[in-house]
Amino acid sequence: MRDLHRLRERFMRDEWPVRLGNLASDLLRLSQWVQMRRSDSEIVNLMREIAWCMEWAGDGATEELADMQREICRWRRVWPVESVRSILALRARQMSARALEISGLVESRAGR
């Protein structure tokens, strides 16, 4: 995993909506990596980074984001589970879309 201090500095220098946009991007990358069958250690490391970024979201964090963080941590603890690979890919895509909605960078589906 990349140096945690550098990762935090990079994550925190952006405004909160951009942080969530970056988080959404990381979640989408997780979904893609799971589908592409990247190495399990790379997937676990990405989940660890995502969980830390969710932690650092700070004052703008919502209970929903905290729930997402707990879910990612649960996935990380049990990974790899081959039989549920497609479920993790789907959940990561769903969380990515929701993080973007929370950020305000895109309209929510309900608002369309």
C-alpha positions, 0 to 999 in steps of 0.5 A: 500500500502506498505511504498512508501519510502521503495518501492522506495529504493528497486526499485532504488537499481537495474540497469535500465534494472533490474528495467524494468524487475521488472516492467514487472513482476509487470505488469504481476502480475496485469494481473493475479490478474485481471483475478483471481478477486483479491480484487479491493483494491489490484488491485488499490494498485498494479496499484499505485505501478506500476505507481510510479515505472514507475515514478522512472524509471528516466533517462532511461525512454522512452516516451513509458513508460510515456504513459504506466504510464498514461494509468495505472493511467487512469485505476486506477482512474476508477477501477473497471469496470467489463465489461472491466476486460479482456481488462485490463488483456490483456493491462497489459500483453502487457505492461509487454512484452514491458517493457521487450523489452525496458529493453534489457533483452530479444530480441524484437519480431521484432529482431527475 
